[in-house]
Amino acid sequence: DAALRNQYSDLLFVVSAGNTGRAGARTIQDPADCKNPLAVGSSLSYGTDIRDGEEGIEYLADYSSRGPTQDNRMKPDIVAPGHFILAARANPDMKGSCDGLREPDIKTGVTGGPGVKYTTGTSMSAPVLAGTAAILRQYFEEGFCKSSQQCCGRKGCGTSMNPSGSLIKAVLMNGAQPLEKGVQYVPAGKVLEDQPLQAYDSNQGM
């Protein structure tokens, strides 16, 4: 926390919340329980990236680690799809191995190509947010916003700035939408009626 605040103020440290949520509250993992990193939990996916019986993106995956922290701070900060994410599995001896052969579909086991595979966990949802944060940083660096803090919506129409990690984190969290349904035991299990979700709670954060 001190290093991010004092030495690397323009760095946003994105970390996975952990996959121990089935044990209940206060299962958030180190370093996701630190104050300044962006701790990311896992929701389910949607479309061809869910199995039959899985309810979709408005549901938290039951394994996603929960807060609060030991000093009662809300964690995770945010959630993103992390259940059945198509990830690279490159074969260095095969050109174009990660390009995919056809539309992936977890229901039929089609992974899309020999160099890609479906993977599950908060270690998949964290990169989703890291990529989003990189795009957001580029938005500020390429001058889409004026120094008056008004965004004009075109590259170069405003002032190029080097945003702090705290600013990127704040924009991501305040732009998030809370999950509206519940927690589902995965894969394809029951919705856990005794674990309701609320906005700004320590199941899903923002």
N, C-alpha and C positions, 0 to 999 in steps of 0.2 A: 504494500500500500504506500509506504513512504517513498519508494523508488518511483512509482508511477506518478506520485504527486510532485516530487521535488526534482527528479532527474529526467524523467521521460514523460513530460506532461502532454505531449502530442501522441502518445501511444495508448491505444485501447487494447487491453489484454482480454481476449475472449476465451472463456473456459467452459467446459462441459460441467453440468451440475452433478453428474454421477448417475449410476444405474441401480441404486439401492433403495428406491422409493417404496418398494413393497414392505419394508420394515416400518414405514410410517413417517412421522414428523422427525425433524432434526437429523435427517440422513444426508443433508447436503455435504458434498465432499470437498476436502482441501485441494486446490486453493480457491474453489468456487465460493467458500464462505468468507473470503476476504472482502473488504468494503469496495475497493475501486475497480476490480475486474468486472466484466459483464458475464454473469453466470447464466447459462442457457439450459433450460430443461427441454423435454421432448414431447411434442404432440404426435398424434397419428398423422398419416398422410392422406391422400385422396385419389380418386380416379383409378387408374390401373396400378397404383402403388399401395393398395390395401387388399387384404384377403377378404374372402366372403365372410361375413359376420363381424367385420370391423367397421366401426361407426363413422370414422372419418376425422377430418382435420380439426373439428371443434372439440375433440376429446383428448385428454391428457393420457399418455401412456403410463400405466401403473408403475412401471419400473423407474420412472423419472424421479430423481432424488428431490426431497422436500426440505424446506426450512421449518421454522426459523433457525437462525444461527444460535450458537450458545449464548450470545448476548442479546438475543431476541430481535435481530434485524431481519427484514423480509429478504428471503432468497428462495428460489432463483429470481433473477431480475426479469426474465422474459423466457418465452418458449418458442420453439420453431419446429417444423416437421423433422422428425428424426427416426421414425419407424418405417423401415423399408425405403431407404434412400439409395439411389443408384450411384455407385462410386466406381472410380477407376481401378482396374486390376490389370495393369499394363504387362504385356509380354514383350520384352525388349527385342525378341527375335522375330516379331511379327509386325510389319508396317501397318499402321491404322488399326491396331488391335482394340483401341478404345472407342472407335467410331460407332460401333453398334451395327447390327444387321437389320433390325426392324424395331418397331415400337415395343419397349419392355412392358411386361405385364406379370405382376407377382402372382396373380391368380392361376396362370398357366405355366409359371416357372420360366418364362422367356426373359432372360436377363439383358437381351439387347445385343450381345456380341461376346466373343471370347475374352475381351479385355475389360469387361465391366461386370459388376455383381451388386446384388442388393445387400445392404448392411444396415444394422439397427443399433440405436443407442444415442445417448446424449453426445457422444463423440461424433455423431453425424449431424445433429442439430446445431452444434456450435459452429462448424464450418459454414452452414447456411447463413448464420448471422455475421460471421467474419466476412463473407463475401458481400453481404449487404452493407456492412460498415465500410468496406473498401470503396464501393460505388458511391456511398454517401460522402466519404472523404474527397473523392474525385470531384464531386459536385461543388464542394466548397473551394477546392484548389483551382478549378477551372472558371471561377468567377460567375457562378450562377446567382450569387447574392451580392447586394450592395453593402457598403460599410454601415449604412443606416439600419442594418439587420432586416431589410426588406429583400425578398428574393424575386428576381425579375424573370427567371425561367428560361434564359437563353445563355449559352456558353459565351463568356466574355462580356456580358451586359453589365456585370458588376465588378467587384474587386476580388482578386485572388487572395485567399487567406489560408493559413495553416491551422486548421481547427484542432483544438485540444481533444484528447481522448474523452474528457468529461463531456464536451459538447456532443461528440458523436454518440456517446452512450445515452445522453439525455434525449437526443432526437429519436434514436431507436426506441427507447422505452416509452416516450410520450406519443410516438406514432403507432404503437402497438394496439391491437384490439384484443380484449380478454376472450378466452375460450368460454363458450356459453352453455356447454352441455355437461360433461362430467368426466370421470376417470374410468377407463376401460382396461380390464385385465387382458393382456395380449400374450400370444396371438389369438385373436377371434374369441375372446372370452366374454364374460358378463360385464355389464356396466356396474360399477361398485356404488350402489345407492347410498352407502354410509360414508362416502367421501365426496360431498358436494364441492363444487368449485365456486369461488367468488372472485370478483375483480380485486386485484391488489392483495391477494392472499399469498401464503408461502407454499402453495402448490404450483402456481403459475407465474407469480409476480405481476408485471404490468400487462 
